[in-house]
Amino acid sequence: MFKLAHISDPHAGYKATSLVNTQGINLREADGYLALSRIITEIIEEGVDATVWAGDTFHQPSPDIRTIIFVQNQLRRLWSAGIPAYLLAGNHDTNDIRADIAASRVLHDPWRKVFSHAEPYVTHEIADGIHLHMVSHHMYGEQADTMKLVKPVDGEINILSTHGSIFDKYLHETLHAEQSPREIVIPPTLLDDHNWSYSLFGHIHERGWVGSTDGMTDTAKSKIYYNGSTIRRGFSDKEAKLGRGWTLWTIDESGAFTADVRTIAQRPQYDFATIDAKNLNASDITERILNNLQETQVNGTSFDARIAPILRQTIINISPAKYQALDWGTIDKNTKHAMSWSVKHATLQSSSSKQQNKELPEHLQGFDNSDVVKGYDEWVNNAPSLQGVETTTKEQVVEQARNFVKLGQEETLESE
């Protein structure tokens, strides 16, 4: 029997809000450190034989020194317990410059049994007859060619681990991470043409099996599993049915895989039910907001950095005058316990403008990101300095520009 721990998307170094703890560390950054530290503690206590980290160990391709040292210390804890770690690079670990190396490569320390590769594809025999195939996300423009090299070892147990999106043939849609400007869709042929014993993936922040109809079990018998992120990064990450943490995989002598989904406590996060203000006055709206807030006040309105919740209220069909008339003084007093409190609101619109603009803020109404992309496309094709660049490369650049423009618009909407 072989025990394998599956970790993905720790996003070490992720920050949000301006609040810091007593050590001066951003609270959300500290949340990520705490979650990963707890996971490593559980893995050591479980006495697993190996760990696989399926990408996005770091949140940025140039992590700061504190973040690097923290992750190194967690890997050394595993080494001290005799547990090897196998890491592949995710899209957040890398940038788009071909010559650059994935940030996770700095963790490579074979002497301490830490194998963190810059190569697009590597394999390890992690136990007799058990082969781990690791395909990193970096150099993603060449990923399709890299995938052609990936093949299981005949007659052995083969585990495929990579970081990317996937077309779910059971749900007939592509599963992808929220707000990601770069998406690698894992070629279906890689999964359909090879007899993988199991596939352990990273990138999608909700955990579970591809094709699962209940979101909790492998109802499709796909043998494709995403562990999800170790922390929830605000409201851009959906609430996960199976929670967040790590997964213990037990592989028996017959090659059968059994999953034990382990969860780690998360900072409380509440996205309150939308308030439709069309037929309510300011007092009614204020009362509903206060009722929602009171449900989250475990210790009254006193602030506790360890459990301070993240809160968001959405209000639709509210006029600017009514919005200003809300009792903001009382509302603010009732949010002092929160780490973060935000209000999304959409003004009352005519049916025609509502259909056209949905909930776009005023400065984005009527904006079509294809206008920007079209102009960028023309510049790429006509700029004298780019005349020697291959057409396929230009097309890739334009497509990436389109994705970044879309991402910028989504982030603007998220911050409103």
PyMOL commands that set and color helices and strands:
alter all, ss='L'
color gray80, all
select helices_A, chain A and resi 27-46+65-80+91-93+103-107+110-112+140-147+188-192+234-236+282-294+320-324+328-333+351-357+362-364+369-382+384-386+391-415
alter helices_A, ss='H'
color red, helices_A
select strands_A, chain A and resi 2-7+50-53+85-87+114-116+121-127+130-135+157-162+165-168+173-175+185-186+198-201+208-209+224-226+245-251+257-263+269-271+275-276+310-316+340-345
alter strands_A, ss='S'
color yellow, strands_A
deselect
rebuild
show_as cartoon
